[in-house]
Amino acid sequence: MGGGRDDPAWRAWSHVTKLDPDKSLPAGVTYADVCETGTDAVVVGGTTGVTIEDATEIAHTCRDHDVPVYQEPNTPAVVVEPAAVDGYLVPTVLNAGDPFWIVGAHKEGVRLYPEHDWDRTWTEAYVVLNPDSTVAEYTESDCDLRADDVAAYGRVAERLLGQEILYLEYSGTYGDPDVVEAAAAAVDEATVFYGGGIHGYEDARGMAAHADVVVVGNALYEDGLDALARTVDGARDA
């Protein structure tokens, strides 16, 4: 289910559910329920409060179901064993003010895990766009960006850095469709992920009209399983 280096599974995704190990599922909801919503994949990851034990437990639980499971590690210390996941999606935050989140954490990960499974690992070229988000504060990101700035980051990611994924992260708020459209138009082959403020069918459909993949997390924890399922439908109907 994970896809190979030459044909990664994420190229065919339209909807991803992000499972945060630092958050609790709504009452009565299980990870099996999440995996059965029709989402194309689950990605285990969060900005703060993540432990390797919690991430491993969620990954192994979801691996019992017919859905690809990836980890998006926020630090090298929480990278789970390869048997727990189909692959790894590693963020590099292009507009981070602290260079640790551009390449420093990655250097440390390579030092700690010299035998890492690189054939199942891809980087995500993140552009963080919500200045009030935890991830923006954590990475000291410069979020004062116009549409042409974000489009330029997309070109840098694809043309200069060879990135295959451009991730537009509004984290907690619904983004500007014009910015997402401009960024998507700026890249030729990179897969555009969008995350932030997707809480229902129309939200998902609106952003999926521009992005290749919509990533949904808070809708599950704040609005429940049915809301998450509606976002799956919205992404697919775009």
Secondary structure by P-SEA (a helix, b strand, c coil): ccccccccccccccbbbbbbccccccccccaaaaaaccccbbbbcccccccaaaaaaaaaaaacccbbbbbbccccccccccccccbbbbbbbccccccccccaaaaaaaaaccccccccbbbbbccccccccaaaaaacccccccaaaaaaaaaaacccccccbbbbccccccccaaaaaaaaaacccbbbbbbcccccaaaaaaaaacccbbbbccccccccaaaaaaaaaaaaac
